[in-house]
Each structure stands twice: as C-alpha cells, then as structure tokens.
Amino acid sequence: MHIPVLKNEVIKYLDPKPNQNFIDATLGDGGHALAILEKTGPKGKVLALDLDVDAIKRVKTKAKEAGVGARLTMIEDNFANIAGTTQKEKFKPVHGILFDLGLSSNQLEKSGRGFTFQKSEPLDMRYSKESPTTAEKIVNFWSKRDLEFILKDYGEEEFSKEIAKAIIEARATKNITHTNHLVDIVKEATPKWYHTKKIHTATKTFQALRMAVNQELDNLKLALRQAVDIVENEGTIAVISFHSLEDRMVKNFFQDNPQLTTITKKPIIAGEGEVKKNPRSRSAKLRVARKSI
Ligand SMILES: C[S@@+](CC[C@H](N)C(=O)[O-])C[C@H]1O[C@@H](n2cnc3c(N)ncnc32)[C@H](O)[C@@H]1O
C-alpha cells in the first residue's frame, strides 16, 4: 500500500478550509487528495491528475467509500498540461496545488512495468502507457554518451561511464528487455565493494531510466510555470521532491518568481518515526510557496 509522504505537513501548509478547491497534480493512491477533501467539505473540490489510468481506477473506489467521490474530479493527464486541463474543467478558484513527484509504491511493487529491480519484469517504466519512450528503447538504442549523461545527472551514479559502456557491450550480443538482465549488467560493471552498500547496486540506474522515460524534469519545469498562473492570490504551491535536481529546480523557481514567497525556509523532511514506517519518505523534501500579487 502507498503511504502518503509528509501528509500532516502538507495539510498544515496547504491549510485546506471548508469549501476551498485544490489541485492534486499527482493523484497516485489518493492519500493526499482524500486528506484534503476531508478538510474541505461540504463543497470544496479536488481536481486530481495522474498519467497512470490504473491510479485513477483505484482511487475511484476509495473516494466512493470515503463518501467524497462527488467532490473529486480525476483526469488522466500529464501535469505538464495543468493549465489547459484546469481551464477545460472550469476549475476555479484554486486555493492550492500539490505535486508529490515520482512514482507510487503501487507502481513500484505491483505495476509489472519494470520500476523494480527486485523482480524480473519487462523494461517499460512508463507512468502512462501512451508515452512513446520505454526503458527498453533507451537501453537498446540510446548512444553511450546519452546513457552516460542520464546515469550521471539523473542517477547521480558514480559509475556512469562503466555502466554505459557495459550496456553498449551487452546489447551488441542480445537485446536488454528485462530488469534482471539490466541488474546483472550493472553488477558486472561495478566493483564488488559497491554491491555491499545499503542501497541496491542498480537503484541509481533504475532512477535515471525512470526519469528519462517520463521526462520528469521537463514536465516539472513546465508545470511550475503554469501553477503560478492557476493558483489564486494568497494560494499555495507545495512540492514534494525526491531528487536533488528536482529540489533545486523547485527552490530556484520559488526564489526567482516575483509572485511567490517561499514559506518553508528550509525544506521540510520526514521525522524519524515516519522514515521508520515508510522508508520512501527518507529522501522526501517538501517546499511550499505562497502567491501574492
Ligand atoms: C508519489 S505518487 C503520488 C502519491 C499520492 N500523493 C498519494 O498520496 O497517494 C506520484 C504519482 O504521480 C504520477 N505522475 C508522475 N509524473 C506525472 C506527470 N508528469 N503528470 C501526472 N502524473 C504524474 C505517477 O503516475 C504517480 O501515480
């Protein structure tokens, strides 16, 4: 089950009040969206987006059971189109917008789309089945230079050169189609001591591929710009990121935008108790800005 990260903190900063409207740009398993709806009755609404239609199907049942189905509109879409979707849905005024980036535990553990290195699955890694690029395409067709770039920049992988080289060599003999093959390649390309580290040897490679497949940094950049226009004056934008490049992008965007004031002086991180219960929260950073014009 996906446990929403920093839920109390998100609610504290978004501060949802009765009858206010919010956008959840990353519905996932609906943990944050339902928590917001709990606070915004009887008429407050949530417009939720997700690229993954399976997430929407799952939350539909949950929202019905919680008695908030009528106040939750879910759209299968990329948050890079957040302005157009909000306009199409005539959803306003918007008091706050939440982005909880990356993937959900459900996608990691149960989607069968190759997000995990724990099982043998096809190398897909797309949030949306409509997206054109899969992880399989990247590992089999991208140049050594491009592979190295994503491994280094998105994965922060110190053996980016070695892994990229090993991928090129391996695919010359046989297409790389499944997660277990990729894990073997990464293991062979890296020294023994690297295999005994706390995080799995292939963690960074998998993260890099996922971010490249789903163009995560580009989408965030596009969405942040639009979010400022969508949110009403005094409204808030909250972003939970799990990657230093994303966090830096959010931090700089909030700082540089004259309409925004950052209200989290330092990024909010999960406490020890939360990390113990939900290891995924370990790398989460929440930043929140308020619009004032
Ligand atoms: C970390 S989960 C969100 C979890 C959610 N806050 C909860 O409490 O259950 C992130 C979700 O965002 C979705 N997602 C990632 N990139 C997206 C994008 N560009 N547009 C829309 N949804 C996206 C993923 O499919 C995933 O379901």
PDBQT file of the ligand as one rigid body, heavy atoms in Angstrom, charges set to zero:
ROOT
HETATM    1  C1  LIG A 301       4.356   9.691  -5.398  1.00  0.00    +0.000 C 
HETATM    2  S1  LIG A 301       2.934   9.306  -6.311  1.00  0.00    +0.000 S 
HETATM    3  C2  LIG A 301       1.699  10.303  -5.579  1.00  0.00    +0.000 C 
HETATM    4  C3  LIG A 301       1.132   9.725  -4.326  1.00  0.00    +0.000 C 
HETATM    5  C4  LIG A 301      -0.053  10.468  -3.759  1.00  0.00    +0.000 C 
HETATM    6  N1  LIG A 301       0.293  11.804  -3.323  1.00  0.00    +0.000 N 
HETATM    7  C5  LIG A 301      -0.700   9.700  -2.634  1.00  0.00    +0.000 C 
HETATM    8  O1  LIG A 301      -0.824  10.240  -1.536  1.00  0.00    +0.000 OA
HETATM    9  O2  LIG A 301      -1.098   8.554  -2.838  1.00  0.00    +0.000 OA
HETATM   10  C6  LIG A 301       3.226  10.146  -7.818  1.00  0.00    +0.000 C 
HETATM   11  C7  LIG A 301       2.169   9.939  -8.883  1.00  0.00    +0.000 C 
HETATM   12  O3  LIG A 301       2.375  10.953  -9.870  1.00  0.00    +0.000 OA
HETATM   13  C8  LIG A 301       2.149  10.405 -11.140  1.00  0.00    +0.000 C 
HETATM   14  N2  LIG A 301       2.912  11.235 -12.081  1.00  0.00    +0.000 N 
HETATM   15  C9  LIG A 301       4.245  11.276 -12.262  1.00  0.00    +0.000 A 
HETATM   16  N3  LIG A 301       4.568  12.188 -13.198  1.00  0.00    +0.000 NA
HETATM   17  C10 LIG A 301       3.399  12.738 -13.615  1.00  0.00    +0.000 A 
HETATM   18  C11 LIG A 301       3.067  13.748 -14.560  1.00  0.00    +0.000 A 
HETATM   19  N4  LIG A 301       4.010  14.361 -15.287  1.00  0.00    +0.000 N 
HETATM   20  N5  LIG A 301       1.768  14.061 -14.712  1.00  0.00    +0.000 NA
HETATM   21  C12 LIG A 301       0.797  13.445 -13.986  1.00  0.00    +0.000 A 
HETATM   22  N6  LIG A 301       1.054  12.486 -13.084  1.00  0.00    +0.000 NA
HETATM   23  C13 LIG A 301       2.340  12.135 -12.896  1.00  0.00    +0.000 A 
HETATM   24  C14 LIG A 301       2.613   8.976 -11.047  1.00  0.00    +0.000 C 
HETATM   25  O4  LIG A 301       1.947   8.193 -12.011  1.00  0.00    +0.000 OA
HETATM   26  C15 LIG A 301       2.231   8.604  -9.604  1.00  0.00    +0.000 C 
HETATM   27  O5  LIG A 301       0.980   7.985  -9.571  1.00  0.00    +0.000 OA
ENDROOT
TORSDOF 0
